[in-house]
Amino acid sequence: MNTTPAPRIAIIGAGPGGLTCARILQRHGIAAAVYDRDAGPAARDQGGSLDLHADNGQIALREAGLLEEFFRLARPEGQEMRQMDPDGTILFHHVPEQDERFKPEIDRGRLRDLLLDSLQPGTVRWGHTLRTVGGLADGPRRLHFADGTTVEADLVVGADGAWSEVRRAVSPATPRYSGISFLEAWFHDVTTRHPDIAELVGQGSAAAADGDRGLFAQRNDGDHIRVYIIQRVPADWITAGGLAPQATDGIRALLLERYRGWSPRLRRLITDNDGPYVDRPIFALPVPHVWEHDPTVTLLGDAAHLMPPLGVGVNLAMLDACELALAIARHDTVGEAVRAYEKTMLPRSTETARLLDGAADGLLSTELPDFATAGDH
């Protein structure tokens, strides 16, 4: 960039999108600070496995100079996918070729560590929960954090996910419940403790559905498997049933009744989990989600285009981050860069969201959708 002094860029959210943006900016000699509400990188579980696609997520990693390191960490065998019916009969089985690299799997936490370790020391400011974005549209913007601190920035990048605080500065849109809920269950040391489930899932993922209910199981690093119990239910289905979210035995009994016609082998994905369930209702932003151009605030990833977990979320977030960082590097002002970035990002996200409209229902279909992508959650 040719601007003097250098713009002050604040990225809100240290997920894959925000970190990718910071990494590519730094590779072009542009400083950026990343603010995240977590107390530190190990403050919470980062989620399950992700498949990074050659035509989006991997493009971003290439621009970040991290693609070969990603391939060293990723699991190409994780591209294996089995689709079954509720009786446990395998209807479809994809086994990846030895050199298949189109969408290898990597645990979300491992991807985050790869990106974090690539950044200059001190880039991420942990323990910063954003409360509001103030200031005028032509800048500078003033960020107000929960601990009472404030920061001025010439560009604020909202990479802060589904319930983005930055989004409020440019859009009144809020996520809406899709009608589909995921209930997450964990299985640890599966080779020795859950060998039948390990064999059922294989090296990648396994799924089954009957039109109203589904199960999606996915292998993670460290001999772990995560299972998502997928249902078309009200968002408050647990409390509406008179249960607390921590009432594992009561929830399990309710699920066993709902899945009573399924094969005993598949029902073990409901009964044999280690620890409590985690309720994850699926929300999405209205389509299209657009906003008036603001030269000092923009959004990427779920903050801009929250969609069902069908394998596009992290990939699009990282591609957004890549294109925004490159636009900043190639334009004289951040306002010009934001306009150029949004000119590509907004139509792409709208088109993708329309293609996925109703796709959450597809997670329960008895057809053969690409369930392997459902791990992007």
C-alpha angles and dihedrals in degrees: 000000000000099000120120122234099030114253119258105236121193118190115195112209131036097219123120092282097050094043093047090053092050093047095052092045090053091049086059093049095256119133122224134171121217119208121197133177094221116100090231144335093282096045095112145001110283097211137248137314125312131203112218112206127222092230099054122359094041091049088059092048090051091054088047091054091239105103098104091046088051091054090051090054100037128091111232088180086064088077088078110114134185124193117197140176121238089269089062095250111147110238098174134013125185117191112186122233115252093254097037109137105161096111114354118180128248130173112254091234093052091049090050091051091050090055095041093051090052094059128091113263113273095021093122117060106201125203095037113132109186115226104174144352110226136174133072125307091247090052174192097181121209119215117206116202130198093248090061097257122130131202131193119221137176091209129024116198115199107214091146101118138232097341095041117179091196090059090069089068093064108016139034092207119125129188118265127211111257096210091247124102131194120207110197123215128182132215120191132197088008097174092065104019101036107021094154091054091045089055092045093054099038120193096319130019141321129198142180134179140176102195097271103039136034143180124209120184123187133184117233133188120284097039092294130137126197121203126199115204103205123202140164098235141131113280090248095047094131098052090037086060090056094255135124118231089247094052094107097168093048093047090047091053091050091049093048089056092050092048095039094124094054125100116275089239093058092042088062086072084068101039107037102053122131112239132346129329122255116221113222113175111193118241131183137188121244116272120266100028108187135148140193113276114267115188094210104040132050139157138224137184119358091352087065103031117009109190138169115286098265102135099278105085103083092031092056092042091055093045090049089050092049094050094045093050092048091048090053090050093050103043131071096230135028089236091060090045093051092049092050092047095049091047087068103028100051097053091043094051091045092051092047093047091051091050088052095043105132091006091125086070087053089067087070097042122123087218121091107265120166095272089171088080093058090086091082095096 
